[in-house]
Each structure stands twice: as structure tokens, then as C-alpha cells.
Amino acid sequence: MRIKCLSIDDEPLALKQISSYIEKTPFLESVALCQSAFEAMNYLTNNEVDLMFVDINMPDLNGMDFVKSLTQRPQVIFTTAYSEYAMEGFQVDALDYILKPISYAIFLKAANKAMTWFELNHKQAEIIQTTQDCIFVKSEYKLIRILLSEIKYIESSNEYIQIHMINDEPITTLIRLKVIEEQLPKEKFMRVHRSFIVNLDRVKVIERNRIIFDHNIYIPIGDQYRDSFQSFIDKTFLL
């Protein structure tokens, strides 16, 4: 398994250093080097990558705002000379946050963390089985068949997810939200928040950027998912 990497840094020497580190790491593959967030944005329009090394302090559009702007984003490792962005970095689910100057030992530690994440998610994907109308997941040593039409929404809790059903108790399984998101039909299910996927057929009431299910369950619509959800509303509802 080789992880496809995109590196973004407005400093040519820093970009060259990250590129050289990627080249000497057997499980990484450098697919593009970009000197601005806009250049990276153009690349991602037509290409898929697994992991981005992103500098934060860049002119016009900084790395943090660039990552937040992506609705479907690769995994991220931030590289920066400034420590004050660390908390914000982990709030956008960055795999790591490494400070310049970056030694290869520090880089390799972050790269190994990325490899562990990808291996875990690859294994998780293998235990999800989907058909046209149902999904099988492991829960408490059992393989459970779930009809897609009976799912209301899916909620993330660290390494686990809870699949909330129409008439049954939630089903808890050790799968990341991103992994199950990739297995579900895009025309039926949508990520609306970093912690929630909803069954679009079950969306009945929307109020103040929240989806309201029965029993006063309020699911927020995250900023980075708002445009996609609004597009769904525009196509589906008469306003």
C-alpha cells in the first residue's frame, strides 16, 4: 500500500524538503507539489490524493482556511513554524501537526501515524458489505443486516459509529464515519456534519441550519457541508 501525497507550501525550499522526505519513505508517493492553496485546489478538481502536507501561513488563502473549504478532503498533516494553530488543526481532524524546522525523524513519526490510520480504515472497509438495499456490519461479535431504507442517521463517536434506525435501537460498530460514508450510495446518504450522515429520504424538517428528526433530535449542518446540502434542497424541495 502506497499513500498518494500532495504537498503545499509557498516556500520552495520547504516544499523541496517535504518532497525529499516523501521520496525516501517507502509507503508514501508524491503526486504533486503546489506553492499555493489555489494551485492545490485546481489539482484536486481533477485528481484524487490520500494525504496532504499543508503549510498554514501562505498568502491570499492560508492552509487552514483552504482545508476548511474542502467538502471532500484527503487526510491532512499540517506543517508550520507557528504553534498557535495546533488546536484549530485538530478541530478539522488533522492526522498530525508538525512544527518547522522539520527533521526526517519528526516527519517519519507523522507519516507512520498516517499509515496506521490508512491501514485501520482499509481493514474497516473490508468488514462492511453492501448490496443494493442493505448493509452488513459487525456489532458485538455478530454480523447484522441493516436495510438502508430503515436508517435515519449515522452518528460518529471517535472510532465508533451509531446507526440510528426508524424502529429499533441504535447499532454500534467499530468503524470510522468516513469509511461507512464511502460505502453508502451518494444519492441516498449525505454527510452534513463532521459527526453525522443522514438518510436524505428521511429528512422532513429543516430549521435554522438544523435537521430535525422525531423526539426532538437536532442534527447541525456544518459550514463545510452547507453548500452540498443546500444543493440537495434546491433540487428536491419546492421553496
N, C-alpha and C positions, 0 to 999 in steps of 0.2 A: 504494500500500500504506500503510495506517494501522495503527499498533500500538496495541492497546487496553490502557490503563494503569489500574492500581489503585494508589492512594496510601494509605499507612498511617502515621499519626503522631499521638501523643496531644496534641501542641501545636497548637492551632487555627491560629496564625499561620504555623507551619512548613508545615502542611498546605495552607493557602491559597497560600503561596508556590510550593510544588511544583505545585499545580493551575494557577496562573497561568503557570508555565513550560511546562507541558504544552500549555496552550491556545495559546501563541504559537509552538509548534513544529509545523510543517505535517504532519509524518508521525506525530505522536502524537495519541491521542484519550483523554481522561479519561472513564472509565466509572463510577468510584466513588471516594469519599473515605471513609476509615474512621479513627476515632480510637482503635481498639484492635485487637489481633490477633483477638479473639473476633468482633468485628464483621466483620472481613475474612474470617474462617473461614466465617461464615454466608453471606456474599455468594458465596464460591467454591463453596458447596454447590450452588447453582443457576445459576451464571453462569461463563462462561469468559473469561479475560483472557490477554493475551500477556506482559505485563510488569508487575512490581510495584516500586514505590518504597517501601522499608520502613525505617522508623526502628528502631533497635535497642533503645534504652533506653525501654521502656514498662512501665507497672505490670502486675502479675499474670502476663502472659506476654510476654516480650521478643521483639523481632523475629527474632533469630537462632533461638531455640527454636521460634518459630512456623513459620519457613521449614523447619526440620529436620523438623517434624511432618507436613509435606505429602507424601503419597506421589506425587501427580501435581502438580507445581508449575510455575507460569509461570517465565519468566526473572526474575531479581531484580537490582535495583540497591539497595544499602544506603545509607541516608542517616543520618549520626550525627555527634555532636560529639566522639566518642571514637575514637582511632586504634587502641586495643589489640585491637579485634575484627577488624582487617583480614585477618590470616592465616586466621582461622576463617571469614570471609566467603568467601574464595576457595576454601576447602575444600568449601564447599557449592555450588561452581560459579557464584557470583555473577558477573554480567557486569561489575560495577564496584562501587566502594566510595568514596563521596564524603563529605567532611567538611564539617560546618556551621561557619560560615555559608556558604551555597551561592550563588555568583553564577550568573547565567544562562550565562555562558561555560563554567563548570565543568559545569553541568547539560547544556548542549548537547553538550559533548565526550562525556559518558557516554551521552547519547541517540543520538549518531551511532554510537557503538560498538554499541549495541543494534540500530540499523538495519542496520549491516553484518552482524551476526550473523543477523538475520532474513532478509536478502536471500540470504546464503550458504546458509542452510538451505532456503529456498524453492527455490533452484536445485538443491540436492542432491535434494530431494524429486522434482523433475521428472525426474531421471535414474534413479529407481527405478521399475521397472514390476512390478506384481504381478498374478498371476492366482490362481485358487482354490488351486492346489497348487504354485506355483513363484514365484520372484522373479528378475528380471534386474538385474544390477548391472554397472557399468563397472569394469574392472580391467586396468591396463597396456594401455590403448587398445583393449580388447576388451569386448564385451557378453557376459556369462556368464549362462547359465541355471542356477539352483540350485533343486533340489527342496526344498521346505520340510521334508519328512519326513527329509531327509538332514542337516539342520543339527543339531548337538549344542548349541552355544552360540555366542554372538557376544561378542567382547571389544573394548573401546574402547581406543584409544591416541591421545590428543589428537584431531587432526582425522580420524584414520583409524579403521577398524574391521577386525578379522579375523573372518571367518566360518569357524568350525571345523566340519568335515564328519565324517561317520562313517568313510568310507574314503579320503578324498582329503586333499591338503594344504590348509591354511587359505587362504582367498581374501581378499586385502587390497584395500580400496577406500576412496576419499576421501569418506567420509560420516560424519557425527556419529551417535553411538549413538541419540540421541533421534529423529533423522529416520527411521532404519530401524525403530525401535520403533513409530512411528506408522503404518508401512506393513504391519506384520505382524499376523496375526489374534490378537486378545487371548486367545481361548480356547486357543491353542496355545503362545504365547510370553509370557514374563513377565520384566520387569526385576527382578532380585534384588539388584542392587548398582549403584552409580554407574557401574561399568565392565563390567557383564555382563548379558546377556539369555540366558535358557536356553529350550530347547525342552522344554516340560513333558512331552511324550511320552517324552523321553529321560532323565528324572530317575529313577534307580533306587535310589541310596543317599544318605541324608542323615545326617550325623553332626556333632554339636556346631556347629550353625548353619553347616554347610558342605555343599555338594552335591559328591559325589564321582563323577567320571567315570572312565573307564578310564585306565590309565597314570599313576595317582596324581595326577590333576588335581583340585585342590580349589578350588571356587568359593565365596567367602564370601557369606553372606546379610546384606546391610546392614541396619542398625537401622530405617531408614525404610521398608524393603520387607518387613520380617519379618511384619507382620500380614497382608499380602496373600498372602504365600507360605504362611503357616500356614492361612489360609482355604482355599487350594487343597489342602493336605494333608488338612484336616478333611473336605473334600468327596470326596476321591479315595481315601484310604488307610484301611484298617481298622487302627486302633491298639489 
